[in-house]
Amino acid sequence: MRSLILFLILSLTSTYSFSTENNMSETHPRVKFTTTAGDFTIELNPEEAPITVKNFLVYVNEVFYNGTIFHRIIPGFMAQGGGFDTDFKQKTTHDTIKIEADNGLKNERGTVAMARTGIPDSASSQFFINYKDNSFLNHTSKTSQGWGYTVFGKVVEGMDTFDAMEKTPTANRGGHQDVPKTDIVIEKAEVIK
């Protein structure tokens, strides 16, 4: 009887471990971006940023990002995209989402975060990728100065694409600063297995 109980416990433990590993890969979707500057893949974190990840995947699945540009690149800081087309017209988005910047994830090199206005719950489609650890963008308090920016994923392949983009000459365009002189276009964004 004792060996039967031990066998059942070990069986359940190994089944649980296997299920957990499988669920981890399924619950961390990856999105591959094909751009005119090269490709990159980001891994999303729905456990810590469920609203943001769901929102981001809606845009990916609607092919919203296809044909948009990285419209702001600041060396040593970040690259921002996901809102303007190649004519530098801002695309129409869905409703804004609730900020999740207090999720414990940090704005570190290679992480992906949502861009927003000065209003905490104002993120829609635009995102940015950090070139370095930008701790001043992290959540510190639920105040206008402390909300920070919601990190919801990280680059897992193709960071060299961003490092190359960082060297792109920029200028002013359409009332915006730090716009690449040569468009860096997102040709395709797709969820991959």
C-alpha positions in Angstrom: 0.0 0.0 0.0 2.8 2.4 0.9 4.6 1.8 -2.4 1.4 2.3 -4.3 0.9 5.7 -2.6 4.5 6.7 -3.3 4.1 5.6 -6.9 0.9 7.7 -7.3 2.6 10.8 -5.7 5.6 10.4 -8.1 3.3 10.0 -11.1 1.3 13.1 -10.2 4.5 15.1 -9.6 6.0 14.2 -13.0 2.7 14.8 -14.7 2.4 18.2 -13.0 6.0 19.2 -14.0 5.4 18.2 -17.6 2.1 20.1 -17.8 3.7 23.1 -16.2 6.5 23.2 -18.8 4.1 22.8 -21.7 1.8 25.5 -20.3 4.8 27.9 -19.9 5.6 27.8 -23.6 1.9 28.1 -24.5 1.3 31.0 -22.1 4.3 33.1 -23.3 3.3 33.8 -26.9 6.0 35.0 -29.3 5.5 37.6 -32.0 8.0 37.8 -34.9 8.4 41.2 -36.6 9.8 41.4 -40.1 11.1 44.9 -40.8 13.1 46.7 -43.5 16.0 46.8 -41.0 15.9 43.0 -40.1 13.8 40.7 -38.0 13.2 40.4 -34.3 11.1 38.3 -32.0 9.5 39.3 -28.7 8.2 37.0 -26.0 5.1 38.3 -24.2 4.4 38.0 -20.5 0.6 37.6 -20.0 1.0 36.6 -16.3 2.3 40.0 -15.3 0.6 42.1 -18.0 -2.6 40.4 -19.1 -4.5 43.4 -20.3 -1.5 44.8 -22.2 -0.7 41.4 -23.8 -4.3 40.9 -24.9 -4.4 44.4 -26.4 -1.1 43.9 -28.2 -2.2 40.5 -29.7 -5.4 42.1 -30.9 -3.3 44.6 -33.0 -1.0 41.8 -34.2 -3.9 39.5 -35.2 -5.6 42.4 -37.0 -2.4 43.0 -39.0 -2.5 46.6 -37.6 1.3 46.8 -37.3 2.0 45.8 -40.9 3.0 48.9 -42.8 3.7 51.0 -39.7 7.1 52.5 -39.0 9.5 53.0 -36.1 8.9 56.7 -35.9 11.2 57.6 -32.9 14.7 56.4 -32.3 16.8 57.9 -29.5 20.3 56.3 -29.2 21.1 55.0 -25.8 17.4 55.2 -24.8 14.7 53.5 -27.0 13.1 52.8 -30.4 9.3 53.5 -30.6 6.8 52.3 -33.2 3.4 50.9 -33.9 1.4 54.0 -34.6 2.3 55.8 -37.8 2.1 54.6 -41.4 4.8 55.3 -44.1 3.0 58.6 -45.0 3.5 59.6 -41.3 -0.2 59.5 -40.6 -1.3 58.2 -37.2 -3.4 55.1 -37.5 -6.8 54.8 -35.8 -6.7 52.6 -32.7 -9.0 50.8 -30.4 -9.8 52.3 -26.9 -6.9 52.9 -24.6 -6.1 50.4 -21.9 -5.5 50.3 -18.1 -1.9 50.8 -17.1 -0.2 47.7 -15.6 3.2 49.3 -14.9 3.0 48.2 -11.2 3.5 44.6 -12.3 7.1 44.2 -11.1 8.6 44.1 -14.6 11.4 46.6 -15.2 12.4 48.7 -18.2 15.7 46.9 -18.9 17.7 46.5 -22.1 15.7 44.6 -24.6 12.3 44.8 -22.8 9.2 45.9 -24.6 6.9 48.5 -23.0 3.8 50.5 -24.0 4.1 54.1 -25.0 1.5 56.5 -23.6 0.8 60.1 -23.0 1.0 61.9 -19.6 -2.3 60.1 -18.7 -1.6 56.7 -17.1 -4.4 54.8 -18.8 -3.7 56.1 -22.3 -1.7 53.4 -24.1 -3.2 51.9 -27.3 -1.0 50.5 -30.0 2.4 52.2 -29.7 5.3 50.3 -28.0 9.0 50.9 -27.5 12.0 48.7 -26.9 14.6 49.8 -24.4 18.2 50.2 -25.6 19.5 50.2 -22.0 18.2 49.8 -18.5 15.9 52.8 -18.1 15.0 52.6 -14.4 13.5 56.1 -14.5 10.6 54.6 -16.6 9.8 52.0 -13.9 6.7 52.2 -11.6 7.5 53.8 -8.2 4.0 54.9 -7.1 0.5 55.5 -8.2 1.0 59.2 -8.8 1.5 61.3 -11.9 5.2 61.2 -11.5 5.5 57.6 -10.4 3.3 55.5 -12.7 6.0 54.5 -15.1 5.5 52.5 -18.3 4.1 49.0 -18.6 6.7 46.4 -19.6 4.9 43.4 -21.2 7.6 41.4 -23.0 11.2 41.2 -24.1 13.2 40.7 -27.3 14.4 37.1 -27.4 15.8 37.1 -30.9 17.1 39.9 -33.1 18.4 42.5 -30.6 21.1 43.1 -33.2 18.4 44.5 -35.5 17.7 47.2 -32.8 21.4 47.8 -32.2 21.7 48.6 -36.0 18.6 50.7 -35.9 20.1 52.8 -33.2 22.7 54.1 -35.7 20.0 55.4 -38.1 20.3 59.2 -38.7 17.2 61.0 -37.5 15.5 64.4 -38.0 12.3 66.3 -37.3 9.2 65.3 -39.3 5.6 66.1 -39.0 6.1 67.9 -35.7 8.0 65.0 -34.2 11.7 64.7 -33.3 14.1 61.8 -33.6 12.3 60.4 -36.7 14.5 58.1 -38.8 15.4 59.8 -42.1 14.9 56.5 -43.9 11.7 54.7 -43.0 12.1 51.6 -40.9 8.9 49.7 -41.8 7.3 46.8 -40.0 6.4 44.7 -43.0 4.8 41.9 -41.0 4.0 41.1 -37.3 2.8 37.6 -36.6 2.3 35.2 -33.7 4.7 32.2 -34.0 4.6 28.8 -32.4 
